[in-house]
Amino acid sequence: MVTYLQYLPTGFVTFILLNLILSSIIILLERKDPTGALAWLFFLNLVPGIGFIFYVLLAQNISKRKIFKYTQEEATLYQKNLQNQRQSIINGNPSFINENAKKHKDMILFHNKLSNSLYSQNNDVTIFTKGIDKFNSLFEDIENAKHHINILYYIIKNDRISNELFDLLIKKSNNGIKIRLLVDHFGGRNIPKSTINKLKKARISVAFFFPSITKHFNLRTNYRNHRKLIIIDGSIGYIGGFNIGDEYLGESSKFGNWRDTHLRLVGDSVLSLQTRFILDWRNASDQHLDIISTHNNTTSYNVGIQIVDSGPDDSNEQIKQGFLQIIHNAKKYIYIQTPYFIPDESIIEGLKIAAGRGVDVRIMIPCKPDHLFVYWASYSYCGELLPYGVKVHTYENGFLHSKTIVSDDSVASVGTCNFDIRSFKLNFEVNAFIYDTTQSTNLRQLFEEDILFSRELTLRRYRGRTILIKIKEAISRLFSPVL
């Protein structure tokens, strides 16, 4: 039988067959994520051969690997605590200190079961939106540390504020405080080796998450530990969007004012932060820490909190599911701040439905990009929501890096997770879900203050965008599942 292939050059035929085989491999490996598969297939055919190399390097599936491990004793005790709390809530036995939290019983149970997250209600929360305030508070707490300091950050720069932190840690270590510093390898790649040696010489334990042999090449660089946690003496915890660097103080000529959201927590929620740190530390270092004996809480407050983490090691996308719970339960308003808005279909549909039933849905993104493709993809997704009545604001007083959602002056989530597919599927993230009227009201008011420094992206303005912007959006959105 004669085919057209016999008239083509042998090398070209081989090339076509090889590309078909590689495409088939991608389809098989990504069968549970057709959107991601299509994006990778387009990339493979756009840059044949090279595209597949990128796929091998960036798209490893680690969802079935147990990279964070409890001891048998810890796992048994933790699951028992989760089950006891779940049954107690179902039976209506616990006395909620915070009556507002009682309205979110179903969501608390949801996170207990899906996210293995214990609910705690004796917490106190301080909100920071400026880097100088966060660092002043943090440095004061470090100065007052009595026993240990555990630090996990996605990015630590090599600049003034970073070295100020290193000097303070060295001072505390020389005074007998046990200090552990864990940094994502990609985000900490600019820390000089001389600085690391200096820290280790001062008996500070240093580890890197998913380290590689070389500075700029890592087979697991697509999976980043995006968490930002500090736990001091097991009683004070920090969680939120600020990394460590001068630009987070608003000292960058490129970004100017840096608007972020970070929390200082006191109470039993700190135990959950500590547990998260220790599991990450065990993965990155050869040191074993005892989860059970590292907590020291004697406080009595009334804010209800669950600490929820997620990552590519678990396909449940727990933080995203928590966002969906807030969206579906909203009655009056949903306010979202995020530097990157590249949601999946479930979030998009949830927001459309919420707006359609009269909920005031507002999204705030930066007016300036730090990643061009991500920015134009965000612009595209925001534009899709405008016809449904969703209001979009572009923050124009510097760079918006805050990762928050708040609803109905009743429930909120603050942490490291952006509203994008990377945060939902690829990054290791952690968020605090807060069931409290006062703190939710505070976050709503902060959003409303930021509107004063923002410009509304109206439907008319969006439809009037130039052809060039439309092209940028189309290209960026096409690659959005793998950005």
BAMAR-432170 format. One record per residue (C-alpha): residue in three letters; residue number from 1; x, y, z. Coordinates in steps of 0.1 Angstrom, whole numbers. Each point is the difference from the previous one (the first is absolute). Example, Ala and Ser with C-alpha at 12.3 -4.5 7.8 and 13.67 -1.06 7.14 Angstrom:
! BAMAR-432170
rec resn=ala, resi=1, x=123, y=-45, z=78
rec resn=ser, resi=2, x=14, y=34, z=-7
This chain:
! BAMAR-432170
rec resn=met, resi=1, x=0, y=0, z=0
rec resn=val, resi=2, x=14, y=34, z=-11
rec resn=thr, resi=3, x=0, y=27, z=26
rec resn=tyr, resi=4, x=9, y=37, z=-2
rec resn=leu, resi=5, x=28, y=-7, z=26
rec resn=gln, resi=6, x=21, y=-18, z=-26
rec resn=tyr, resi=7, x=4, y=32, z=-19
rec resn=leu, resi=8, x=13, y=19, z=30
rec resn=pro, resi=9, x=37, y=1, z=10
rec resn=thr, resi=10, x=9, y=-28, z=25
rec resn=gly, resi=11, x=12, y=25, z=26
rec resn=phe, resi=12, x=-32, y=19, z=-1
rec resn=val, resi=13, x=-21, y=-31, z=3
rec resn=thr, resi=14, x=21, y=-11, z=30
rec resn=phe, resi=15, x=-5, y=34, z=15
rec resn=ile, resi=16, x=-38, y=-1, z=-4
rec resn=leu, resi=17, x=-2, y=-35, z=15
rec resn=leu, resi=18, x=22, y=9, z=29
rec resn=asn, resi=19, x=-22, y=31, z=8
rec resn=leu, resi=20, x=-31, y=-22, z=-2
rec resn=ile, resi=21, x=16, y=-25, z=25
rec resn=leu, resi=22, x=10, y=28, z=24
rec resn=ser, resi=23, x=-35, y=16, z=-3
rec resn=ser, resi=24, x=-16, y=-33, z=8
rec resn=ile, resi=25, x=23, y=-3, z=31
rec resn=ile, resi=26, x=-12, y=34, z=12
rec resn=ile, resi=27, x=-37, y=-9, z=-6
rec resn=leu, resi=28, x=4, y=-32, z=20
rec resn=leu, resi=29, x=19, y=17, z=29
rec resn=glu, resi=30, x=-24, y=30, z=2
rec resn=arg, resi=31, x=-32, y=-19, z=-6
rec resn=lys, resi=32, x=-15, y=14, z=32
rec resn=asp, resi=33, x=8, y=36, z=-10
rec resn=pro, resi=34, x=-11, y=5, z=-36
rec resn=thr, resi=35, x=5, y=38, z=2
rec resn=gly, resi=36, x=36, y=-5, z=10
rec resn=ala, resi=37, x=5, y=-27, z=-26
rec resn=leu, resi=38, x=-12, y=23, z=-28
rec resn=ala, resi=39, x=23, y=28, z=11
rec resn=trp, resi=40, x=30, y=-24, z=1
rec resn=leu, resi=41, x=-10, y=-14, z=-34
rec resn=phe, resi=42, x=-1, y=34, z=-15
rec resn=phe, resi=43, x=34, y=8, z=15
rec resn=leu, resi=44, x=14, y=-33, z=-13
rec resn=asn, resi=45, x=-11, y=8, z=-35
rec resn=leu, resi=46, x=11, y=36, z=2
rec resn=val, resi=47, x=36, y=-10, z=9
rec resn=pro, resi=48, x=2, y=-37, z=-9
rec resn=gly, resi=49, x=25, y=-21, z=20
rec resn=ile, resi=50, x=10, y=29, z=22
rec resn=gly, resi=51, x=-36, y=2, z=13
rec resn=phe, resi=52, x=1, y=-36, z=11
rec resn=ile, resi=53, x=33, y=6, z=19
rec resn=phe, resi=54, x=-18, y=28, z=18
rec resn=tyr, resi=55, x=-29, y=-23, z=8
rec resn=val, resi=56, x=23, y=-26, z=15
rec resn=leu, resi=57, x=18, y=26, z=21
rec resn=leu, resi=58, x=-31, y=20, z=11
rec resn=ala, resi=59, x=-29, y=-24, z=1
rec resn=gln, resi=60, x=10, y=-28, z=22
rec resn=asn, resi=61, x=-30, y=-16, z=18
rec resn=ile, resi=62, x=8, y=-2, z=37
rec resn=ser, resi=63, x=-36, y=-3, z=12
rec resn=lys, resi=64, x=4, y=-36, z=11
rec resn=arg, resi=65, x=33, y=5, z=19
rec resn=lys, resi=66, x=-1, y=2, z=37
rec resn=ile, resi=67, x=26, y=27, z=4
rec resn=phe, resi=68, x=-12, y=13, z=34
rec resn=lys, resi=69, x=-1, y=-27, z=26
rec resn=tyr, resi=70, x=-14, y=-4, z=35
rec resn=thr, resi=71, x=13, y=-26, z=24
rec resn=gln, resi=72, x=-24, y=-28, z=7
rec resn=glu, resi=73, x=-6, y=14, z=35
rec resn=glu, resi=74, x=-6, y=35, z=-14
rec resn=ala, resi=75, x=-23, y=-12, z=-28
rec resn=thr, resi=76, x=-21, y=-21, z=24
rec resn=leu, resi=77, x=-3, y=28, z=25
rec resn=tyr, resi=78, x=-8, y=27, z=-26
rec resn=gln, resi=79, x=-27, y=-21, z=-17
rec resn=lys, resi=80, x=-15, y=-7, z=33
rec resn=asn, resi=81, x=-2, y=37, z=9
rec resn=leu, resi=82, x=-15, y=7, z=-34
rec resn=gln, resi=83, x=-27, y=-27, z=4
rec resn=asn, resi=84, x=-8, y=11, z=35
rec resn=gln, resi=85, x=-4, y=36, z=-10
rec resn=arg, resi=86, x=-21, y=-10, z=-30
rec resn=gln, resi=87, x=-23, y=-22, z=20
rec resn=ser, resi=88, x=-3, y=27, z=27
rec resn=ile, resi=89, x=-10, y=26, z=-25
rec resn=ile, resi=90, x=-25, y=-23, z=-17
rec resn=asn, resi=91, x=-16, y=-8, z=34
rec resn=gly, resi=92, x=-2, y=37, z=8
rec resn=asn, resi=93, x=21, y=-5, z=32
rec resn=pro, resi=94, x=27, y=27, z=-3
rec resn=ser, resi=95, x=-8, y=34, z=14
rec resn=phe, resi=96, x=11, y=25, z=-26
rec resn=ile, resi=97, x=17, y=29, z=16
rec resn=asn, resi=98, x=-6, y=20, z=-31
rec resn=glu, resi=99, x=-36, y=-2, z=-10
rec resn=asn, resi=100, x=8, y=12, z=-35
rec resn=ala, resi=101, x=21, y=-31, z=-5
rec resn=lys, resi=102, x=-30, y=-22, z=8
rec resn=lys, resi=103, x=-17, y=12, z=-33
rec resn=his, resi=104, x=29, y=-16, z=-19
rec resn=lys, resi=105, x=-2, y=-34, z=17
rec resn=asp, resi=106, x=-4, y=-17, z=-34
rec resn=met, resi=107, x=32, y=17, z=-13
rec resn=ile, resi=108, x=19, y=-9, z=31
rec resn=leu, resi=109, x=-10, y=-36, z=-4
rec resn=phe, resi=110, x=9, y=1, z=-37
rec resn=his, resi=111, x=35, y=11, z=8
rec resn=asn, resi=112, x=3, y=-25, z=29
rec resn=lys, resi=113, x=-7, y=-28, z=-24
rec resn=leu, resi=114, x=14, y=11, z=-34
rec resn=ser, resi=115, x=30, y=20, z=13
rec resn=asn, resi=116, x=7, y=-18, z=33
rec resn=ser, resi=117, x=-2, y=34, z=17
rec resn=leu, resi=118, x=-8, y=3, z=36
rec resn=tyr, resi=119, x=-22, y=30, z=10
rec resn=ser, resi=120, x=12, y=22, z=28
rec resn=gln, resi=121, x=-19, y=28, z=16
rec resn=asn, resi=122, x=23, y=16, z=26
rec resn=asn, resi=123, x=20, y=22, z=-25
rec resn=asp, resi=124, x=10, y=36, z=-3
rec resn=val, resi=125, x=7, y=16, z=-34
rec resn=thr, resi=126, x=20, y=31, z=-10
rec resn=ile, resi=127, x=-2, y=11, z=-36
rec resn=phe, resi=128, x=29, y=17, z=-18
rec resn=thr, resi=129, x=-2, y=17, z=-34
rec resn=lys, resi=130, x=33, y=18, z=0
rec resn=gly, resi=131, x=34, y=-17, z=-1
rec resn=ile, resi=132, x=15, y=23, z=26
rec resn=asp, resi=133, x=-27, y=-8, z=25
rec resn=lys, resi=134, x=3, y=-37, z=-6
rec resn=phe, resi=135, x=38, y=0, z=3
rec resn=asn, resi=136, x=1, y=22, z=31
rec resn=ser, resi=137, x=-24, y=-23, z=18
rec resn=leu, resi=138, x=18, y=-31, z=-12
rec resn=phe, resi=139, x=34, y=12, z=10
rec resn=glu, resi=140, x=-13, y=10, z=35
rec resn=asp, resi=141, x=-15, y=-35, z=4
rec resn=ile, resi=142, x=33, y=-16, z=-11
rec resn=glu, resi=143, x=19, y=22, z=25
rec resn=asn, resi=144, x=-23, y=-13, z=28
rec resn=ala, resi=145, x=3, y=-37, z=-10
rec resn=lys, resi=146, x=8, y=-23, z=29
rec resn=his, resi=147, x=3, y=-34, z=-15
rec resn=his, resi=148, x=-2, y=-5, z=-38
rec resn=ile, resi=149, x=-7, y=18, z=-33
rec resn=asn, resi=150, x=-12, y=-20, z=-31
rec resn=ile, resi=151, x=0, y=18, z=-33
rec resn=leu, resi=152, x=-13, y=-10, z=-34
rec resn=tyr, resi=153, x=0, y=24, z=-29
rec resn=tyr, resi=154, x=-5, y=-3, z=-38
rec resn=ile, resi=155, x=23, y=30, z=-7
rec resn=ile, resi=156, x=29, y=15, z=20
rec resn=lys, resi=157, x=20, y=26, z=-18
rec resn=asn, resi=158, x=36, y=10, z=4
rec resn=asp, resi=159, x=-6, y=36, z=11
rec resn=arg, resi=160, x=-2, y=23, z=30
rec resn=ile, resi=161, x=-31, y=-14, z=18
rec resn=ser, resi=162, x=11, y=-36, z=-7
rec resn=asn, resi=163, x=34, y=6, z=15
rec resn=glu, resi=164, x=-16, y=18, z=29
rec resn=leu, resi=165, x=-20, y=-31, z=7
rec resn=phe, resi=166, x=30, y=-23, z=-4
rec resn=asp, resi=167, x=20, y=22, z=25
rec resn=leu, resi=168, x=-29, y=-2, z=25
rec resn=leu, resi=169, x=-3, y=-37, z=-4
rec resn=ile, resi=170, x=38, y=-5, z=6
rec resn=lys, resi=171, x=-3, y=22, z=31
rec resn=lys, resi=172, x=-28, y=-21, z=14
rec resn=ser, resi=173, x=17, y=-33, z=-8
rec resn=asn, resi=174, x=31, y=12, z=18
rec resn=asn, resi=175, x=-23, y=6, z=30
rec resn=gly, resi=176, x=-11, y=-36, z=0
rec resn=ile, resi=177, x=-32, y=2, z=-21
rec resn=lys, resi=178, x=-5, y=-29, z=-24
rec resn=ile, resi=179, x=-6, y=13, z=-35
rec resn=arg, resi=180, x=-10, y=-19, z=-31
rec resn=leu, resi=181, x=-1, y=17, z=-34
rec resn=leu, resi=182, x=-18, y=-17, z=-30
rec resn=val, resi=183, x=0, y=17, z=-34
rec resn=asp, resi=184, x=-14, y=-11, z=-33
rec resn=his, resi=185, x=30, y=-7, z=-23
rec resn=phe, resi=186, x=-14, y=21, z=-29
rec resn=gly, resi=187, x=-9, y=29, z=22
rec resn=gly, resi=188, x=31, y=-1, z=21
rec resn=arg, resi=189, x=25, y=-4, z=-29
rec resn=asn, resi=190, x=15, y=34, z=5
rec resn=ile, resi=191, x=10, y=-5, z=36
rec resn=pro, resi=192, x=39, y=0, z=-2
rec resn=lys, resi=193, x=17, y=-32, z=10
rec resn=ser, resi=194, x=21, y=21, z=24
rec resn=thr, resi=195, x=-31, y=11, z=18
rec resn=ile, resi=196, x=-12, y=-36, z=3
rec resn=asn, resi=197, x=34, y=-10, z=15
rec resn=lys, resi=198, x=-2, y=29, z=24
rec resn=leu, resi=199, x=-34, y=-11, z=12
rec resn=lys, resi=200, x=11, y=-36, z=4
rec resn=lys, resi=201, x=31, y=11, z=19
rec resn=ala, resi=202, x=-23, y=17, z=24
rec resn=arg, resi=203, x=-17, y=-34, z=5
rec resn=ile, resi=204, x=-31, y=10, z=-19
rec resn=ser, resi=205, x=-15, y=-30, z=-19
rec resn=val, resi=206, x=-5, y=9, z=-37
rec resn=ala, resi=207, x=-18, y=-21, z=-25
rec resn=phe, resi=208, x=-14, y=5, z=-36
rec resn=phe, resi=209, x=-33, y=-14, z=-13
rec resn=phe, resi=210, x=5, y=-22, z=-31
rec resn=pro, resi=211, x=37, y=9, z=-3
rec resn=ser, resi=212, x=20, y=-6, z=-32
rec resn=ile, resi=213, x=36, y=-6, z=-8
rec resn=thr, resi=214, x=4, y=32, z=-20
rec resn=lys, resi=215, x=-12, y=35, z=9
rec resn=his, resi=216, x=-21, y=7, z=-31
rec resn=phe, resi=217, x=-12, y=-35, z=-10
rec resn=asn, resi=218, x=-25, y=-21, z=19
rec resn=leu, resi=219, x=-21, y=-29, z=-13
rec resn=arg, resi=220, x=-27, y=9, z=26
rec resn=thr, resi=221, x=1, y=38, z=-5
rec resn=asn, resi=222, x=-37, y=0, z=-11
rec resn=tyr, resi=223, x=-10, y=-11, z=35
rec resn=arg, resi=224, x=8, y=28, z=23
rec resn=asn, resi=225, x=-5, y=3, z=38
rec resn=his, resi=226, x=-19, y=33, z=-1
rec resn=arg, resi=227, x=-7, y=-1, z=37
rec resn=lys, resi=228, x=10, y=28, z=23
rec resn=leu, resi=229, x=1, y=-10, z=37
rec resn=ile, resi=230, x=17, y=10, z=32
rec resn=ile, resi=231, x=-7, y=-17, z=33
rec resn=ile, resi=232, x=16, y=14, z=31
rec resn=asp, resi=233, x=1, y=-20, z=32
rec resn=gly, resi=234, x=-30, y=-20, z=-12
rec resn=ser, resi=235, x=-23, y=29, z=11
rec resn=ile, resi=236, x=3, y=27, z=-27
rec resn=gly, resi=237, x=-5, y=-6, z=-37
rec resn=tyr, resi=238, x=3, y=20, z=-32
rec resn=ile, resi=239, x=-17, y=-9, z=-32
rec resn=gly, resi=240, x=-8, y=20, z=-32
rec resn=gly, resi=241, x=13, y=16, z=-32
rec resn=phe, resi=242, x=32, y=18, z=10
rec resn=asn, resi=243, x=33, y=-16, z=-9
rec resn=ile, resi=244, x=33, y=13, z=13
rec resn=gly, resi=245, x=15, y=28, z=-20
rec resn=asp, resi=246, x=3, y=37, z=-4
rec resn=glu, resi=247, x=-26, y=1, z=-28
rec resn=tyr, resi=248, x=-26, y=-12, z=25
rec resn=leu, resi=249, x=7, y=32, z=20
rec resn=gly, resi=250, x=-10, y=21, z=-31
rec resn=glu, resi=251, x=36, y=7, z=-9
rec resn=ser, resi=252, x=0, y=-14, z=-36
rec resn=ser, resi=253, x=2, y=26, z=-28
rec resn=lys, resi=254, x=-20, y=-24, z=-22
rec resn=phe, resi=255, x=-29, y=-7, z=24
rec resn=gly, resi=256, x=0, y=29, z=24
rec resn=asn, resi=257, x=-25, y=-3, z=29
rec resn=trp, resi=258, x=-5, y=-37, z=8
rec resn=arg, resi=259, x=-36, y=-8, z=12
rec resn=asp, resi=260, x=-2, y=-34, z=16
rec resn=thr, resi=261, x=-18, y=-18, z=28
rec resn=his, resi=262, x=17, y=-19, z=28
rec resn=leu, resi=263, x=-13, y=-14, z=34
rec resn=arg, resi=264, x=15, y=-3, z=34
rec resn=leu, resi=265, x=-18, y=-29, z=19
rec resn=val, resi=266, x=0, y=-9, z=36
rec resn=gly, resi=267, x=-19, y=-30, z=13
rec resn=asp, resi=268, x=-5, y=-37, z=-9
rec resn=ser, resi=269, x=1, y=7, z=-38
rec resn=val, resi=270, x=38, y=5, z=5
rec resn=leu, resi=271, x=2, y=-38, z=7
rec resn=ser, resi=272, x=-13, y=-6, z=-35
rec resn=leu, resi=273, x=26, y=24, z=-14
rec resn=gln, resi=274, x=27, y=-18, z=20
rec resn=thr, resi=275, x=-12, y=-34, z=-13
rec resn=arg, resi=276, x=1, y=13, z=-36
rec resn=phe, resi=277, x=36, y=13, z=5
rec resn=ile, resi=278, x=12, y=-32, z=16
rec resn=leu, resi=279, x=-14, y=-22, z=-29
rec resn=asp, resi=280, x=17, y=23, z=-25
rec resn=trp, resi=281, x=32, y=0, z=21
rec resn=arg, resi=282, x=1, y=-38, z=1
rec resn=asn, resi=283, x=-2, y=-2, z=-37
rec resn=ala, resi=284, x=28, y=25, z=-6
rec resn=ser, resi=285, x=24, y=-9, z=28
rec resn=asp, resi=286, x=14, y=-31, z=18
rec resn=gln, resi=287, x=-13, y=13, z=33
rec resn=his, resi=288, x=-30, y=-15, z=18
rec resn=leu, resi=289, x=-21, y=23, z=21
rec resn=asp, resi=290, x=-27, y=-12, z=23
rec resn=ile, resi=291, x=-33, y=16, z=-9
rec resn=ile, resi=292, x=-17, y=-8, z=33
rec resn=ser, resi=293, x=24, y=17, z=23
rec resn=thr, resi=294, x=6, y=33, z=-19
rec resn=his, resi=295, x=-31, y=20, z=10
rec resn=asn, resi=296, x=-3, y=24, z=28
rec resn=asn, resi=297, x=-34, y=18, z=2
rec resn=thr, resi=298, x=-15, y=16, z=31
rec resn=thr, resi=299, x=-22, y=26, z=-17
rec resn=ser, resi=300, x=-37, y=5, z=2
rec resn=tyr, resi=301, x=-15, y=19, z=-30
rec resn=asn, resi=302, x=-31, y=-4, z=-22
rec resn=val, resi=303, x=8, y=-1, z=-37
rec resn=gly, resi=304, x=-8, y=-33, z=-18
rec resn=ile, resi=305, x=27, y=-12, z=-25
rec resn=gln, resi=306, x=9, y=-30, z=-21
rec resn=ile, resi=307, x=34, y=-2, z=-16
rec resn=val, resi=308, x=-4, y=-17, z=-34
rec resn=asp, resi=309, x=29, y=-10, z=-22
rec resn=ser, resi=310, x=1, y=-14, z=-36
rec resn=gly, resi=311, x=25, y=-11, z=-25
rec resn=pro, resi=312, x=7, y=-22, z=-31
rec resn=asp, resi=313, x=5, y=-30, z=24
rec resn=asp, resi=314, x=-38, y=0, z=5
rec resn=ser, resi=315, x=-25, y=2, z=-29
rec resn=asn, resi=316, x=-28, y=14, z=23
rec resn=glu, resi=317, x=10, y=37, z=-4
rec resn=gln, resi=318, x=-11, y=7, z=35
rec resn=ile, resi=319, x=4, y=37, z=1
rec resn=lys, resi=320, x=-18, y=5, z=-33
rec resn=gln, resi=321, x=-28, y=-22, z=13
rec resn=gly, resi=322, x=-2, y=23, z=30
rec resn=phe, resi=323, x=-2, y=31, z=-23
rec resn=leu, resi=324, x=-29, y=-18, z=-17
rec resn=gln, resi=325, x=-17, y=-5, z=33
rec resn=ile, resi=326, x=2, y=37, z=8
rec resn=ile, resi=327, x=-13, y=9, z=-35
rec resn=his, resi=328, x=-29, y=-24, z=1
rec resn=asn, resi=329, x=-11, y=10, z=35
rec resn=ala, resi=330, x=2, y=38, z=-6
rec resn=lys, resi=331, x=-32, y=20, z=5
rec resn=lys, resi=332, x=10, y=36, z=-3
rec resn=tyr, resi=333, x=36, y=5, z=-13
rec resn=ile, resi=334, x=32, y=-17, z=-11
rec resn=tyr, resi=335, x=32, y=21, z=-1
rec resn=ile, resi=336, x=31, y=-15, z=-15
rec resn=gln, resi=337, x=35, y=14, z=-2
rec resn=thr, resi=338, x=26, y=-18, z=-20
rec resn=pro, resi=339, x=31, y=9, z=-21
rec resn=tyr, resi=340, x=-8, y=-28, z=-24
rec resn=phe, resi=341, x=-36, y=-9, z=-10
rec resn=ile, resi=342, x=2, y=-32, z=-22
rec resn=pro, resi=343, x=-28, y=-21, z=15
rec resn=asp, resi=344, x=-12, y=-33, z=-13
rec resn=glu, resi=345, x=-35, y=-6, z=-12
rec resn=ser, resi=346, x=-15, y=-8, z=34
rec resn=ile, resi=347, x=11, y=34, z=14
rec resn=ile, resi=348, x=-12, y=18, z=-31
rec resn=glu, resi=349, x=-34, y=-17, z=1
rec resn=gly, resi=350, x=-3, y=5, z=38
rec resn=leu, resi=351, x=6, y=38, z=-4
rec resn=lys, resi=352, x=-24, y=3, z=-29
rec resn=ile, resi=353, x=-28, y=-18, z=20
rec resn=ala, resi=354, x=7, y=21, z=31
rec resn=ala, resi=355, x=-3, y=32, z=-20
rec resn=gly, resi=356, x=-31, y=-13, z=-18
rec resn=arg, resi=357, x=-18, y=-5, z=33
rec resn=gly, resi=358, x=7, y=35, z=11
rec resn=val, resi=359, x=33, y=-3, z=20
rec resn=asp, resi=360, x=23, y=30, z=-3
rec resn=val, resi=361, x=31, y=-17, z=-15
rec resn=arg, resi=362, x=31, y=22, z=-3
rec resn=ile, resi=363, x=35, y=-10, z=-11
rec resn=met, resi=364, x=31, y=22, z=5
rec resn=ile, resi=365, x=31, y=-7, z=-21
rec resn=pro, resi=366, x=32, y=21, z=-5
rec resn=cys, resi=367, x=1, y=27, z=-27
rec resn=lys, resi=368, x=36, y=-10, z=-8
rec resn=pro, resi=369, x=14, y=-34, z=-7
rec resn=asp, resi=370, x=29, y=-19, z=15
rec resn=his, resi=371, x=-5, y=-28, z=-25
rec resn=leu, resi=372, x=-14, y=12, z=-34
rec resn=phe, resi=373, x=-17, y=-32, z=-11
rec resn=val, resi=374, x=-16, y=-4, z=34
rec resn=tyr, resi=375, x=-12, y=36, z=0
rec resn=trp, resi=376, x=-17, y=-2, z=-34
rec resn=ala, resi=377, x=-16, y=-34, z=8
rec resn=ser, resi=378, x=-14, y=16, z=32
rec resn=tyr, resi=379, x=-13, y=29, z=-20
rec resn=ser, resi=380, x=-18, y=-25, z=-24
rec resn=tyr, resi=381, x=-16, y=-20, z=29
rec resn=cys, resi=382, x=-12, y=32, z=17
rec resn=gly, resi=383, x=-15, y=12, z=-33
rec resn=glu, resi=384, x=-19, y=-33, z=-3
rec resn=leu, resi=385, x=-18, y=8, z=33
rec resn=leu, resi=386, x=-9, y=36, z=-7
rec resn=pro, resi=387, x=-32, y=-8, z=-20
rec resn=tyr, resi=388, x=-13, y=-20, z=30
rec resn=gly, resi=389, x=2, y=31, z=23
rec resn=val, resi=390, x=33, y=-8, z=17
rec resn=lys, resi=391, x=19, y=33, z=8
rec resn=val, resi=392, x=37, y=1, z=-7
rec resn=his, resi=393, x=24, y=25, z=15
rec resn=thr, resi=394, x=36, y=5, z=-11
rec resn=tyr, resi=395, x=22, y=12, z=29
rec resn=glu, resi=396, x=21, y=30, z=-10
rec resn=asn, resi=397, x=19, y=10, z=31
rec resn=gly, resi=398, x=29, y=-23, z=-6
rec resn=phe, resi=399, x=-1, y=-38, z=-2
rec resn=leu, resi=400, x=-28, y=-21, z=15
rec resn=his, resi=401, x=13, y=-34, z=13
rec resn=ser, resi=402, x=-28, y=-7, z=26
rec resn=lys, resi=403, x=-16, y=-34, z=-1
rec resn=thr, resi=404, x=-33, y=3, z=17
rec resn=ile, resi=405, x=-37, y=-8, z=-3
rec resn=val, resi=406, x=-26, y=13, z=24
rec resn=ser, resi=407, x=-38, y=-4, z=0
rec resn=asp, resi=408, x=-30, y=14, z=19
rec resn=asp, resi=409, x=21, y=14, z=29
rec resn=ser, resi=410, x=0, y=-36, z=12
rec resn=val, resi=411, x=27, y=-21, z=-16
rec resn=ala, resi=412, x=34, y=6, z=-16
rec resn=ser, resi=413, x=31, y=-17, z=-12
rec resn=val, resi=414, x=35, y=15, z=0
rec resn=gly, resi=415, x=32, y=-17, z=-9
rec resn=thr, resi=416, x=24, y=-8, z=-28
rec resn=cys, resi=417, x=-24, y=-14, z=-26
rec resn=asn, resi=418, x=-8, y=21, z=-31
rec resn=phe, resi=419, x=-32, y=-4, z=-21
rec resn=asp, resi=420, x=19, y=-18, z=-27
rec resn=ile, resi=421, x=5, y=-35, z=-13
rec resn=arg, resi=422, x=37, y=-1, z=11
rec resn=ser, resi=423, x=-10, y=6, z=36
rec resn=phe, resi=424, x=-29, y=-25, z=-2
rec resn=lys, resi=425, x=20, y=-28, z=-16
rec resn=leu, resi=426, x=38, y=6, z=0
rec resn=asn, resi=427, x=11, y=20, z=30
rec resn=phe, resi=428, x=1, y=-11, z=36
rec resn=glu, resi=429, x=-22, y=26, z=17
rec resn=val, resi=430, x=-15, y=7, z=34
rec resn=asn, resi=431, x=-30, y=23, z=10
rec resn=ala, resi=432, x=-18, y=9, z=32
rec resn=phe, resi=433, x=-38, y=-3, z=-3
rec resn=ile, resi=434, x=-14, y=25, z=25
rec resn=tyr, resi=435, x=-35, y=-3, z=15
rec resn=asp, resi=436, x=-4, y=33, z=18
rec resn=thr, resi=437, x=-21, y=31, z=-5
rec resn=thr, resi=438, x=25, y=26, z=12
rec resn=gln, resi=439, x=29, y=-13, z=-21
rec resn=ser, resi=440, x=-22, y=-5, z=-31
rec resn=thr, resi=441, x=-13, y=36, z=4
rec resn=asn, resi=442, x=36, y=13, z=3
rec resn=leu, resi=443, x=9, y=-18, z=-33
rec resn=arg, resi=444, x=-31, y=14, z=-17
rec resn=gln, resi=445, x=9, y=35, z=11
rec resn=leu, resi=446, x=35, y=-4, z=-12
rec resn=phe, resi=447, x=-13, y=-10, z=-34
rec resn=glu, resi=448, x=-23, y=30, z=-1
rec resn=glu, resi=449, x=29, y=23, z=8
rec resn=asp, resi=450, x=20, y=-15, z=-28
rec resn=ile, resi=451, x=-28, y=7, z=-24
rec resn=leu, resi=452, x=8, y=37, z=5
rec resn=phe, resi=453, x=34, y=-7, z=-16
rec resn=ser, resi=454, x=-14, y=-21, z=-28
rec resn=arg, resi=455, x=-17, y=4, z=-34
rec resn=glu, resi=456, x=-30, y=-19, z=-9
rec resn=leu, resi=457, x=3, y=-22, z=-31
rec resn=thr, resi=458, x=-35, y=6, z=-14
rec resn=leu, resi=459, x=-15, y=-21, z=-28
rec resn=arg, resi=460, x=1, y=29, z=-23
rec resn=arg, resi=461, x=37, y=6, z=7
rec resn=tyr, resi=462, x=8, y=-36, z=-5
rec resn=arg, resi=463, x=-19, y=-3, z=-33
rec resn=gly, resi=464, x=19, y=30, z=-12
rec resn=arg, resi=465, x=35, y=-16, z=4
rec resn=thr, resi=466, x=23, y=0, z=-29
rec resn=ile, resi=467, x=7, y=-28, z=-25
rec resn=leu, resi=468, x=35, y=-4, z=15
rec resn=ile, resi=469, x=-15, y=-6, z=35
rec resn=lys, resi=470, x=-24, y=-25, z=-14
rec resn=ile, resi=471, x=29, y=-19, z=-16
rec resn=lys, resi=472, x=19, y=1, z=33
rec resn=glu, resi=473, x=-30, y=-13, z=19
rec resn=ala, resi=474, x=-6, y=-28, z=-25
rec resn=ile, resi=475, x=36, y=-13, z=1
rec resn=ser, resi=476, x=3, y=3, z=37
rec resn=arg, resi=477, x=-33, y=-17, z=7
rec resn=leu, resi=478, x=9, y=-29, z=-23
rec resn=phe, resi=479, x=30, y=-7, z=22
rec resn=ser, resi=480, x=-17, y=8, z=33
rec resn=pro, resi=481, x=-3, y=-36, z=12
rec resn=val, resi=482, x=38, y=-3, z=0
rec resn=leu, resi=483, x=11, y=36, z=10
